[in-house]
Amino acid sequence: MPELWLPGAEIHDLGDHAPTDQQYPPKAIAHITWDRNATAAAPQDWCTYEDLVNYFTGSGAGDAPHLVWDPFSGRTAQLFPADSRSKSLLSPTASPTRTNRAGRVVIQIEAVFFPYCRYQGRIYPRLVDTPCAGWDRIHAWIASWGVPDLWPMGRPADFSGHRDETVWESVGGWYAHAHVPFNDHTDPGSWPDLTAGPGIPGSPPSQQHPAPPADSSPARYQVSINGLAYGYGAHGYQVTAVGRALVARGYGAHYRSGPGPDWTDADTENYADYQGSLGYSGQAADGVPGEASLNRLLGYLPGQRTVSVAHVVAAAQTDPGAEQGHRTYGAEVALVEQALADEGLLDQRWVDGSFGTRTVSAYAAWQRRCGYQAGAADGIPGQASLDRLGSAQGFAVTD
């Protein structure tokens, strides 16, 4: 099964998932945000990606798409999984279909763009005049969901509407918002070429998701998930965490040493084996993590190496009494647990992001190592002991 979440996207899951209507063919819907009205004579400054993400995750959640895409940087936010409907189309009672659901998938993309926007001093009349950074990655992911590379009502070339209910109900492919029956918007006006391959101008290499090479050699590119790098050449504690989790699950056959903090071909090959165990195949099982598979492997998404005292105290007070495996602040707790494991105080298998009773006991042992006694070594982190652990294991501590 393809990834529910676009690899490398910033995930802002709005919840409220709902199934699509499977009797219709798969579709993708192209939008632009068109948040300002500008002209050639009166261009306006581009509205930022952050502003639009904040809008769709706030007051505009009722109109949210699957993807919010910045065509200048390639940054992409995902708000709904691929198999859920999103909410960017009108779906009046008079419509024969529920337009947001009329397909095996109905994946909607909002490019953060309006005609004649000004970005870094340059004016862009059409979306296709931008770098369209990251487009190949989005296109490949949507194609993996069975959306064919065709425009049943024609590739958008202007802001005129063309709507045909019969075509909409019977033909899968890409539709402009201007093509959707019972809607009145006429965007996007233009859209990148569906035949464009990896490496189009402006696509950051770290955000590309190319197909595996013909010689089946391990994939050698990176993605960024929650601000950390994964894939060949990535370095950091998160790489070690992935490797150890793979070994714990029985997917470490390609290691000759390690795992360690540097992502090698062995990490890629082991991760590909793990992806295959989840039912992924082809490009989706090339050994470079996607957010969904990484979350399934670790139970959390690693973050920057900063730990809040207040957060881990809350976790230490909450997780032991909650259901097994409960994670109050999973990414930060996992950092503390890994540090305790590296100090020889916690078995590696309990590095799971849950500050349960074993972690409390291990932290109490750390406190005793720091010289605390009796009630002062209760397993609940304090500023001083956490600072010492952070200094020993390389993470920063905040209030």
Contacts in CASP RR format, 6 or more apart in sequence:
PFRMAT RR
TARGET T0000
AUTHOR 0000-0000-0000
METHOD contacts of the structure
MODEL  1
MPELWLPGAEIHDLGDHAPTDQQYPPKAIAHITWDRNATAAAPQDWCTYE
DLVNYFTGSGAGDAPHLVWDPFSGRTAQLFPADSRSKSLLSPTASPTRTN
RAGRVVIQIEAVFFPYCRYQGRIYPRLVDTPCAGWDRIHAWIASWGVPDL
WPMGRPADFSGHRDETVWESVGGWYAHAHVPFNDHTDPGSWPDLTAGPGI
PGSPPSQQHPAPPADSSPARYQVSINGLAYGYGAHGYQVTAVGRALVARG
YGAHYRSGPGPDWTDADTENYADYQGSLGYSGQAADGVPGEASLNRLLGY
LPGQRTVSVAHVVAAAQTDPGAEQGHRTYGAEVALVEQALADEGLLDQRW
VDGSFGTRTVSAYAAWQRRCGYQAGAADGIPGQASLDRLGSAQGFAVTD
1 279 0 8 1.000
1 280 0 8 1.000
1 284 0 8 1.000
2 82 0 8 1.000
2 141 0 8 1.000
2 144 0 8 1.000
2 145 0 8 1.000
2 280 0 8 1.000
2 284 0 8 1.000
3 82 0 8 1.000
3 141 0 8 1.000
3 144 0 8 1.000
3 280 0 8 1.000
3 284 0 8 1.000
3 290 0 8 1.000
3 291 0 8 1.000
3 292 0 8 1.000
3 293 0 8 1.000
4 81 0 8 1.000
4 82 0 8 1.000
4 83 0 8 1.000
4 292 0 8 1.000
5 11 0 8 1.000
5 78 0 8 1.000
5 81 0 8 1.000
5 82 0 8 1.000
5 290 0 8 1.000
5 291 0 8 1.000
5 292 0 8 1.000
6 67 0 8 1.000
6 76 0 8 1.000
6 78 0 8 1.000
6 137 0 8 1.000
6 138 0 8 1.000
6 141 0 8 1.000
7 137 0 8 1.000
7 141 0 8 1.000
7 209 0 8 1.000
7 223 0 8 1.000
7 288 0 8 1.000
7 289 0 8 1.000
7 290 0 8 1.000
7 291 0 8 1.000
8 76 0 8 1.000
8 137 0 8 1.000
8 207 0 8 1.000
8 223 0 8 1.000
8 224 0 8 1.000
8 225 0 8 1.000
8 290 0 8 1.000
8 291 0 8 1.000
9 67 0 8 1.000
9 76 0 8 1.000
9 77 0 8 1.000
9 78 0 8 1.000
9 291 0 8 1.000
10 53 0 8 1.000
10 75 0 8 1.000
10 76 0 8 1.000
10 77 0 8 1.000
10 78 0 8 1.000
11 77 0 8 1.000
11 78 0 8 1.000
11 291 0 8 1.000
12 53 0 8 1.000
12 56 0 8 1.000
12 57 0 8 1.000
12 77 0 8 1.000
12 78 0 8 1.000
12 79 0 8 1.000
13 78 0 8 1.000
13 79 0 8 1.000
13 80 0 8 1.000
13 81 0 8 1.000
14 57 0 8 1.000
14 61 0 8 1.000
14 64 0 8 1.000
14 79 0 8 1.000
14 80 0 8 1.000
15 80 0 8 1.000
17 80 0 8 1.000
17 81 0 8 1.000
17 83 0 8 1.000
17 84 0 8 1.000
18 84 0 8 1.000
18 85 0 8 1.000
18 101 0 8 1.000
19 83 0 8 1.000
19 84 0 8 1.000
19 85 0 8 1.000
19 101 0 8 1.000
20 83 0 8 1.000
20 84 0 8 1.000
20 85 0 8 1.000
20 101 0 8 1.000
20 102 0 8 1.000
20 103 0 8 1.000
20 104 0 8 1.000
20 105 0 8 1.000
20 106 0 8 1.000
21 97 0 8 1.000
21 98 0 8 1.000
21 101 0 8 1.000
21 102 0 8 1.000
21 103 0 8 1.000
22 103 0 8 1.000
22 104 0 8 1.000
23 103 0 8 1.000
24 97 0 8 1.000
24 102 0 8 1.000
24 103 0 8 1.000
24 104 0 8 1.000
24 169 0 8 1.000
24 172 0 8 1.000
25 103 0 8 1.000
25 104 0 8 1.000
25 170 0 8 1.000
25 171 0 8 1.000
25 172 0 8 1.000
25 173 0 8 1.000
26 103 0 8 1.000
26 104 0 8 1.000
26 105 0 8 1.000
26 106 0 8 1.000
26 145 0 8 1.000
26 146 0 8 1.000
26 147 0 8 1.000
26 148 0 8 1.000
26 172 0 8 1.000
26 173 0 8 1.000
27 102 0 8 1.000
27 103 0 8 1.000
27 105 0 8 1.000
27 106 0 8 1.000
27 107 0 8 1.000
27 147 0 8 1.000
27 172 0 8 1.000
27 173 0 8 1.000
27 174 0 8 1.000
27 175 0 8 1.000
28 105 0 8 1.000
28 106 0 8 1.000
28 107 0 8 1.000
28 108 0 8 1.000
28 109 0 8 1.000
28 142 0 8 1.000
28 147 0 8 1.000
28 173 0 8 1.000
28 174 0 8 1.000
28 175 0 8 1.000
29 65 0 8 1.000
29 88 0 8 1.000
29 89 0 8 1.000
29 106 0 8 1.000
29 107 0 8 1.000
29 108 0 8 1.000
29 109 0 8 1.000
29 174 0 8 1.000
29 175 0 8 1.000
29 176 0 8 1.000
29 177 0 8 1.000
29 180 0 8 1.000
30 109 0 8 1.000
30 111 0 8 1.000
30 156 0 8 1.000
30 174 0 8 1.000
30 175 0 8 1.000
30 176 0 8 1.000
30 177 0 8 1.000
30 187 0 8 1.000
30 188 0 8 1.000
30 191 0 8 1.000
31 65 0 8 1.000
31 88 0 8 1.000
31 108 0 8 1.000
31 109 0 8 1.000
31 110 0 8 1.000
31 111 0 8 1.000
31 177 0 8 1.000
31 185 0 8 1.000
31 187 0 8 1.000
31 188 0 8 1.000
32 110 0 8 1.000
32 111 0 8 1.000
32 112 0 8 1.000
32 113 0 8 1.000
32 114 0 8 1.000
32 127 0 8 1.000
32 187 0 8 1.000
32 188 0 8 1.000
32 189 0 8 1.000
33 47 0 8 1.000
33 52 0 8 1.000
33 68 0 8 1.000
33 110 0 8 1.000
33 111 0 8 1.000
33 112 0 8 1.000
33 113 0 8 1.000
33 114 0 8 1.000
34 113 0 8 1.000
34 114 0 8 1.000
34 115 0 8 1.000
34 185 0 8 1.000
34 187 0 8 1.000
35 47 0 8 1.000
35 51 0 8 1.000
35 52 0 8 1.000
35 114 0 8 1.000
36 44 0 8 1.000
36 47 0 8 1.000
36 114 0 8 1.000
36 117 0 8 1.000
37 44 0 8 1.000
37 114 0 8 1.000
38 44 0 8 1.000
38 114 0 8 1.000
38 115 0 8 1.000
38 116 0 8 1.000
38 117 0 8 1.000
38 118 0 8 1.000
39 116 0 8 1.000
40 116 0 8 1.000
40 123 0 8 1.000
40 125 0 8 1.000
42 116 0 8 1.000
43 116 0 8 1.000
43 117 0 8 1.000
43 118 0 8 1.000
43 123 0 8 1.000
44 114 0 8 1.000
44 116 0 8 1.000
44 117 0 8 1.000
44 118 0 8 1.000
45 117 0 8 1.000
45 118 0 8 1.000
45 119 0 8 1.000
46 72 0 8 1.000
46 112 0 8 1.000
46 113 0 8 1.000
46 114 0 8 1.000
46 117 0 8 1.000
46 118 0 8 1.000
46 119 0 8 1.000
47 112 0 8 1.000
47 114 0 8 1.000
47 117 0 8 1.000
48 112 0 8 1.000
49 68 0 8 1.000
49 70 0 8 1.000
49 73 0 8 1.000
49 75 0 8 1.000
49 77 0 8 1.000
49 112 0 8 1.000
52 68 0 8 1.000
52 110 0 8 1.000
52 112 0 8 1.000
53 68 0 8 1.000
53 77 0 8 1.000
56 63 0 8 1.000
56 64 0 8 1.000
56 65 0 8 1.000
56 68 0 8 1.000
56 77 0 8 1.000
56 79 0 8 1.000
56 110 0 8 1.000
57 64 0 8 1.000
57 79 0 8 1.000
61 79 0 8 1.000
61 87 0 8 1.000
62 87 0 8 1.000
63 87 0 8 1.000
63 88 0 8 1.000
64 79 0 8 1.000
64 80 0 8 1.000
64 86 0 8 1.000
64 87 0 8 1.000
64 88 0 8 1.000
65 79 0 8 1.000
65 80 0 8 1.000
65 86 0 8 1.000
65 87 0 8 1.000
65 88 0 8 1.000
65 108 0 8 1.000
65 109 0 8 1.000
65 110 0 8 1.000
66 78 0 8 1.000
66 79 0 8 1.000
66 80 0 8 1.000
66 82 0 8 1.000
66 86 0 8 1.000
66 107 0 8 1.000
66 108 0 8 1.000
66 109 0 8 1.000
67 76 0 8 1.000
67 77 0 8 1.000
67 78 0 8 1.000
67 79 0 8 1.000
67 107 0 8 1.000
67 108 0 8 1.000
67 109 0 8 1.000
67 110 0 8 1.000
67 138 0 8 1.000
68 76 0 8 1.000
68 77 0 8 1.000
68 79 0 8 1.000
68 110 0 8 1.000
68 112 0 8 1.000
69 75 0 8 1.000
69 76 0 8 1.000
69 109 0 8 1.000
69 110 0 8 1.000
69 111 0 8 1.000
69 112 0 8 1.000
69 134 0 8 1.000
69 135 0 8 1.000
69 138 0 8 1.000
70 76 0 8 1.000
70 112 0 8 1.000
70 133 0 8 1.000
71 111 0 8 1.000
71 112 0 8 1.000
71 113 0 8 1.000
71 127 0 8 1.000
71 130 0 8 1.000
71 131 0 8 1.000
71 132 0 8 1.000
71 133 0 8 1.000
71 134 0 8 1.000
71 135 0 8 1.000
72 119 0 8 1.000
72 130 0 8 1.000
72 131 0 8 1.000
72 133 0 8 1.000
73 133 0 8 1.000
73 204 0 8 1.000
74 133 0 8 1.000
74 134 0 8 1.000
74 203 0 8 1.000
74 204 0 8 1.000
74 207 0 8 1.000
76 134 0 8 1.000
76 137 0 8 1.000
76 138 0 8 1.000
79 86 0 8 1.000
80 86 0 8 1.000
82 105 0 8 1.000
82 107 0 8 1.000
82 141 0 8 1.000
82 145 0 8 1.000
83 105 0 8 1.000
85 98 0 8 1.000
85 100 0 8 1.000
85 101 0 8 1.000
85 106 0 8 1.000
86 100 0 8 1.000
86 106 0 8 1.000
86 107 0 8 1.000
86 108 0 8 1.000
87 100 0 8 1.000
88 100 0 8 1.000
88 108 0 8 1.000
88 110 0 8 1.000
88 177 0 8 1.000
89 99 0 8 1.000
89 100 0 8 1.000
89 108 0 8 1.000
89 177 0 8 1.000
89 180 0 8 1.000
89 183 0 8 1.000
90 99 0 8 1.000
90 180 0 8 1.000
90 182 0 8 1.000
90 183 0 8 1.000
90 184 0 8 1.000
91 97 0 8 1.000
91 98 0 8 1.000
91 99 0 8 1.000
91 100 0 8 1.000
91 101 0 8 1.000
91 182 0 8 1.000
92 182 0 8 1.000
94 182 0 8 1.000
95 181 0 8 1.000
95 182 0 8 1.000
96 165 0 8 1.000
96 169 0 8 1.000
96 181 0 8 1.000
97 168 0 8 1.000
97 169 0 8 1.000
97 181 0 8 1.000
99 106 0 8 1.000
99 180 0 8 1.000
99 181 0 8 1.000
99 182 0 8 1.000
99 183 0 8 1.000
100 106 0 8 1.000
100 108 0 8 1.000
102 168 0 8 1.000
102 169 0 8 1.000
103 172 0 8 1.000
104 145 0 8 1.000
104 146 0 8 1.000
105 145 0 8 1.000
105 146 0 8 1.000
105 147 0 8 1.000
107 142 0 8 1.000
107 145 0 8 1.000
107 147 0 8 1.000
109 138 0 8 1.000
109 142 0 8 1.000
111 127 0 8 1.000
111 188 0 8 1.000
113 124 0 8 1.000
113 127 0 8 1.000
113 130 0 8 1.000
113 188 0 8 1.000
115 124 0 8 1.000
115 125 0 8 1.000
115 126 0 8 1.000
115 189 0 8 1.000
116 123 0 8 1.000
116 124 0 8 1.000
116 125 0 8 1.000
117 123 0 8 1.000
117 124 0 8 1.000
118 124 0 8 1.000
119 130 0 8 1.000
124 130 0 8 1.000
126 189 0 8 1.000
126 190 0 8 1.000
127 188 0 8 1.000
127 189 0 8 1.000
127 190 0 8 1.000
127 191 0 8 1.000
127 192 0 8 1.000
128 190 0 8 1.000
128 191 0 8 1.000
128 192 0 8 1.000
131 200 0 8 1.000
131 201 0 8 1.000
131 202 0 8 1.000
131 203 0 8 1.000
132 192 0 8 1.000
132 196 0 8 1.000
132 200 0 8 1.000
132 201 0 8 1.000
132 202 0 8 1.000
132 203 0 8 1.000
133 202 0 8 1.000
133 203 0 8 1.000
133 204 0 8 1.000
133 207 0 8 1.000
134 200 0 8 1.000
134 202 0 8 1.000
134 203 0 8 1.000
134 204 0 8 1.000
134 207 0 8 1.000
134 208 0 8 1.000
135 192 0 8 1.000
135 196 0 8 1.000
135 200 0 8 1.000
135 203 0 8 1.000
136 196 0 8 1.000
136 197 0 8 1.000
136 198 0 8 1.000
136 199 0 8 1.000
136 200 0 8 1.000
136 203 0 8 1.000
136 208 0 8 1.000
136 209 0 8 1.000
136 210 0 8 1.000
137 203 0 8 1.000
137 207 0 8 1.000
137 208 0 8 1.000
137 209 0 8 1.000
139 192 0 8 1.000
139 194 0 8 1.000
139 196 0 8 1.000
139 197 0 8 1.000
140 198 0 8 1.000
140 209 0 8 1.000
140 210 0 8 1.000
140 211 0 8 1.000
140 283 0 8 1.000
141 209 0 8 1.000
143 149 0 8 1.000
144 283 0 8 1.000
144 284 0 8 1.000
147 172 0 8 1.000
147 173 0 8 1.000
147 174 0 8 1.000
148 172 0 8 1.000
148 173 0 8 1.000
149 173 0 8 1.000
149 174 0 8 1.000
149 194 0 8 1.000
149 195 0 8 1.000
150 172 0 8 1.000
150 173 0 8 1.000
150 174 0 8 1.000
150 194 0 8 1.000
151 173 0 8 1.000
151 174 0 8 1.000
151 175 0 8 1.000
151 176 0 8 1.000
151 194 0 8 1.000
152 167 0 8 1.000
152 168 0 8 1.000
152 171 0 8 1.000
152 172 0 8 1.000
152 173 0 8 1.000
152 174 0 8 1.000
152 175 0 8 1.000
152 179 0 8 1.000
153 162 0 8 1.000
153 163 0 8 1.000
153 164 0 8 1.000
153 167 0 8 1.000
153 175 0 8 1.000
153 176 0 8 1.000
153 179 0 8 1.000
154 162 0 8 1.000
154 179 0 8 1.000
155 174 0 8 1.000
155 191 0 8 1.000
155 194 0 8 1.000
156 176 0 8 1.000
156 178 0 8 1.000
156 179 0 8 1.000
156 188 0 8 1.000
156 189 0 8 1.000
156 190 0 8 1.000
156 191 0 8 1.000
157 189 0 8 1.000
157 190 0 8 1.000
158 189 0 8 1.000
159 178 0 8 1.000
159 186 0 8 1.000
159 187 0 8 1.000
159 189 0 8 1.000
160 178 0 8 1.000
160 186 0 8 1.000
161 176 0 8 1.000
161 178 0 8 1.000
161 179 0 8 1.000
161 186 0 8 1.000
162 178 0 8 1.000
162 179 0 8 1.000
163 178 0 8 1.000
163 179 0 8 1.000
163 180 0 8 1.000
163 181 0 8 1.000
163 182 0 8 1.000
163 183 0 8 1.000
164 179 0 8 1.000
164 181 0 8 1.000
165 181 0 8 1.000
168 175 0 8 1.000
168 179 0 8 1.000
168 180 0 8 1.000
168 181 0 8 1.000
174 191 0 8 1.000
174 194 0 8 1.000
176 187 0 8 1.000
176 188 0 8 1.000
176 189 0 8 1.000
176 191 0 8 1.000
177 183 0 8 1.000
177 185 0 8 1.000
177 186 0 8 1.000
177 187 0 8 1.000
177 188 0 8 1.000
178 185 0 8 1.000
178 186 0 8 1.000
178 187 0 8 1.000
178 188 0 8 1.000
178 189 0 8 1.000
192 200 0 8 1.000
198 208 0 8 1.000
198 209 0 8 1.000
198 210 0 8 1.000
198 211 0 8 1.000
199 205 0 8 1.000
199 208 0 8 1.000
205 221 0 8 1.000
205 222 0 8 1.000
206 221 0 8 1.000
206 222 0 8 1.000
206 223 0 8 1.000
206 224 0 8 1.000
206 229 0 8 1.000
207 223 0 8 1.000
207 224 0 8 1.000
208 221 0 8 1.000
209 221 0 8 1.000
209 223 0 8 1.000
209 283 0 8 1.000
209 288 0 8 1.000
210 219 0 8 1.000
210 221 0 8 1.000
211 283 0 8 1.000
211 286 0 8 1.000
212 219 0 8 1.000
212 282 0 8 1.000
212 283 0 8 1.000
212 286 0 8 1.000
213 219 0 8 1.000
218 232 0 8 1.000
218 265 0 8 1.000
218 268 0 8 1.000
218 269 0 8 1.000
218 272 0 8 1.000
218 287 0 8 1.000
219 231 0 8 1.000
219 232 0 8 1.000
219 268 0 8 1.000
219 286 0 8 1.000
219 287 0 8 1.000
219 288 0 8 1.000
220 231 0 8 1.000
220 232 0 8 1.000
220 265 0 8 1.000
220 268 0 8 1.000
221 231 0 8 1.000
221 232 0 8 1.000
221 288 0 8 1.000
222 229 0 8 1.000
222 230 0 8 1.000
222 231 0 8 1.000
222 232 0 8 1.000
222 233 0 8 1.000
222 234 0 8 1.000
222 288 0 8 1.000
223 229 0 8 1.000
223 230 0 8 1.000
223 231 0 8 1.000
223 288 0 8 1.000
223 289 0 8 1.000
223 290 0 8 1.000
224 230 0 8 1.000
225 289 0 8 1.000
225 290 0 8 1.000
225 291 0 8 1.000
225 294 0 8 1.000
225 301 0 8 1.000
226 291 0 8 1.000
226 301 0 8 1.000
226 302 0 8 1.000
226 303 0 8 1.000
226 331 0 8 1.000
227 303 0 8 1.000
227 304 0 8 1.000
228 234 0 8 1.000
228 236 0 8 1.000
228 238 0 8 1.000
228 302 0 8 1.000
228 303 0 8 1.000
228 304 0 8 1.000
229 235 0 8 1.000
229 238 0 8 1.000
229 263 0 8 1.000
230 238 0 8 1.000
230 239 0 8 1.000
230 242 0 8 1.000
230 263 0 8 1.000
230 288 0 8 1.000
230 289 0 8 1.000
230 290 0 8 1.000
230 294 0 8 1.000
231 263 0 8 1.000
231 267 0 8 1.000
231 268 0 8 1.000
231 287 0 8 1.000
231 288 0 8 1.000
231 289 0 8 1.000
232 263 0 8 1.000
232 264 0 8 1.000
232 265 0 8 1.000
232 268 0 8 1.000
233 262 0 8 1.000
233 263 0 8 1.000
233 264 0 8 1.000
234 262 0 8 1.000
234 263 0 8 1.000
235 261 0 8 1.000
235 262 0 8 1.000
235 263 0 8 1.000
236 261 0 8 1.000
236 262 0 8 1.000
237 261 0 8 1.000
237 302 0 8 1.000
237 305 0 8 1.000
237 335 0 8 1.000
237 338 0 8 1.000
238 302 0 8 1.000
238 303 0 8 1.000
239 259 0 8 1.000
239 260 0 8 1.000
239 261 0 8 1.000
239 262 0 8 1.000
239 263 0 8 1.000
239 267 0 8 1.000
240 259 0 8 1.000
240 260 0 8 1.000
240 261 0 8 1.000
240 338 0 8 1.000
241 298 0 8 1.000
241 302 0 8 1.000
241 334 0 8 1.000
241 338 0 8 1.000
241 351 0 8 1.000
242 259 0 8 1.000
242 267 0 8 1.000
242 271 0 8 1.000
242 289 0 8 1.000
242 294 0 8 1.000
242 297 0 8 1.000
242 298 0 8 1.000
243 252 0 8 1.000
243 258 0 8 1.000
243 259 0 8 1.000
243 260 0 8 1.000
243 267 0 8 1.000
243 270 0 8 1.000
244 259 0 8 1.000
244 348 0 8 1.000
244 351 0 8 1.000
245 297 0 8 1.000
245 298 0 8 1.000
246 252 0 8 1.000
246 259 0 8 1.000
246 267 0 8 1.000
246 270 0 8 1.000
246 271 0 8 1.000
246 274 0 8 1.000
246 297 0 8 1.000
247 255 0 8 1.000
247 259 0 8 1.000
248 348 0 8 1.000
248 349 0 8 1.000
249 274 0 8 1.000
249 297 0 8 1.000
251 270 0 8 1.000
251 271 0 8 1.000
251 273 0 8 1.000
251 274 0 8 1.000
251 277 0 8 1.000
252 259 0 8 1.000
252 266 0 8 1.000
252 270 0 8 1.000
252 273 0 8 1.000
253 270 0 8 1.000
253 273 0 8 1.000
254 265 0 8 1.000
254 266 0 8 1.000
254 269 0 8 1.000
254 270 0 8 1.000
254 273 0 8 1.000
255 266 0 8 1.000
255 270 0 8 1.000
256 266 0 8 1.000
259 267 0 8 1.000
268 286 0 8 1.000
268 287 0 8 1.000
268 288 0 8 1.000
269 287 0 8 1.000
271 287 0 8 1.000
271 288 0 8 1.000
271 289 0 8 1.000
272 285 0 8 1.000
272 286 0 8 1.000
272 287 0 8 1.000
274 293 0 8 1.000
274 297 0 8 1.000
275 284 0 8 1.000
275 285 0 8 1.000
275 286 0 8 1.000
275 287 0 8 1.000
275 293 0 8 1.000
276 285 0 8 1.000
278 293 0 8 1.000
278 296 0 8 1.000
279 285 0 8 1.000
280 293 0 8 1.000
289 297 0 8 1.000
291 301 0 8 1.000
294 301 0 8 1.000
295 301 0 8 1.000
298 334 0 8 1.000
299 327 0 8 1.000
299 352 0 8 1.000
299 353 0 8 1.000
300 327 0 8 1.000
300 330 0 8 1.000
300 331 0 8 1.000
300 334 0 8 1.000
300 353 0 8 1.000
301 331 0 8 1.000
302 331 0 8 1.000
302 334 0 8 1.000
302 335 0 8 1.000
303 331 0 8 1.000
305 335 0 8 1.000
305 394 0 8 1.000
305 395 0 8 1.000
305 396 0 8 1.000
306 332 0 8 1.000
306 395 0 8 1.000
306 396 0 8 1.000
306 397 0 8 1.000
306 398 0 8 1.000
307 332 0 8 1.000
307 335 0 8 1.000
307 336 0 8 1.000
307 386 0 8 1.000
307 390 0 8 1.000
307 395 0 8 1.000
307 396 0 8 1.000
307 397 0 8 1.000
307 398 0 8 1.000
308 329 0 8 1.000
308 332 0 8 1.000
308 397 0 8 1.000
308 398 0 8 1.000
308 399 0 8 1.000
309 381 0 8 1.000
309 382 0 8 1.000
309 383 0 8 1.000
309 386 0 8 1.000
309 397 0 8 1.000
309 398 0 8 1.000
309 399 0 8 1.000
310 399 0 8 1.000
311 328 0 8 1.000
311 329 0 8 1.000
311 332 0 8 1.000
311 333 0 8 1.000
312 329 0 8 1.000
312 332 0 8 1.000
312 333 0 8 1.000
312 336 0 8 1.000
312 355 0 8 1.000
312 381 0 8 1.000
312 386 0 8 1.000
313 380 0 8 1.000
313 381 0 8 1.000
313 382 0 8 1.000
314 328 0 8 1.000
314 329 0 8 1.000
315 327 0 8 1.000
315 328 0 8 1.000
315 329 0 8 1.000
315 330 0 8 1.000
315 332 0 8 1.000
315 333 0 8 1.000
315 354 0 8 1.000
315 355 0 8 1.000
316 355 0 8 1.000
316 356 0 8 1.000
316 359 0 8 1.000
316 360 0 8 1.000
316 363 0 8 1.000
316 379 0 8 1.000
316 380 0 8 1.000
316 381 0 8 1.000
317 380 0 8 1.000
318 326 0 8 1.000
318 328 0 8 1.000
318 355 0 8 1.000
319 325 0 8 1.000
319 326 0 8 1.000
319 327 0 8 1.000
319 328 0 8 1.000
319 333 0 8 1.000
319 354 0 8 1.000
319 355 0 8 1.000
319 356 0 8 1.000
319 359 0 8 1.000
320 355 0 8 1.000
320 356 0 8 1.000
320 357 0 8 1.000
320 360 0 8 1.000
322 328 0 8 1.000
325 352 0 8 1.000
325 354 0 8 1.000
325 356 0 8 1.000
326 354 0 8 1.000
327 333 0 8 1.000
327 352 0 8 1.000
327 353 0 8 1.000
327 354 0 8 1.000
328 355 0 8 1.000
330 353 0 8 1.000
330 354 0 8 1.000
331 353 0 8 1.000
333 353 0 8 1.000
333 354 0 8 1.000
333 355 0 8 1.000
333 359 0 8 1.000
334 351 0 8 1.000
334 352 0 8 1.000
334 353 0 8 1.000
335 395 0 8 1.000
336 355 0 8 1.000
336 359 0 8 1.000
336 363 0 8 1.000
336 381 0 8 1.000
336 386 0 8 1.000
336 389 0 8 1.000
337 346 0 8 1.000
337 350 0 8 1.000
337 351 0 8 1.000
337 352 0 8 1.000
337 353 0 8 1.000
337 355 0 8 1.000
337 359 0 8 1.000
337 362 0 8 1.000
338 351 0 8 1.000
338 393 0 8 1.000
339 389 0 8 1.000
339 390 0 8 1.000
339 392 0 8 1.000
339 393 0 8 1.000
339 394 0 8 1.000
339 395 0 8 1.000
340 346 0 8 1.000
340 359 0 8 1.000
340 362 0 8 1.000
340 363 0 8 1.000
340 366 0 8 1.000
340 389 0 8 1.000
341 347 0 8 1.000
341 348 0 8 1.000
341 350 0 8 1.000
341 351 0 8 1.000
342 393 0 8 1.000
343 366 0 8 1.000
343 369 0 8 1.000
343 389 0 8 1.000
343 392 0 8 1.000
343 393 0 8 1.000
345 362 0 8 1.000
345 363 0 8 1.000
345 365 0 8 1.000
345 366 0 8 1.000
345 369 0 8 1.000
346 358 0 8 1.000
346 359 0 8 1.000
346 362 0 8 1.000
347 358 0 8 1.000
350 358 0 8 1.000
350 359 0 8 1.000
350 362 0 8 1.000
360 379 0 8 1.000
360 380 0 8 1.000
361 379 0 8 1.000
363 379 0 8 1.000
363 380 0 8 1.000
363 381 0 8 1.000
363 385 0 8 1.000
364 377 0 8 1.000
364 378 0 8 1.000
364 379 0 8 1.000
366 385 0 8 1.000
366 389 0 8 1.000
367 376 0 8 1.000
367 377 0 8 1.000
367 378 0 8 1.000
367 379 0 8 1.000
367 385 0 8 1.000
368 377 0 8 1.000
370 384 0 8 1.000
370 385 0 8 1.000
370 388 0 8 1.000
371 377 0 8 1.000
372 385 0 8 1.000
383 397 0 8 1.000
383 399 0 8 1.000
386 397 0 8 1.000
387 397 0 8 1.000
390 396 0 8 1.000
390 397 0 8 1.000
END
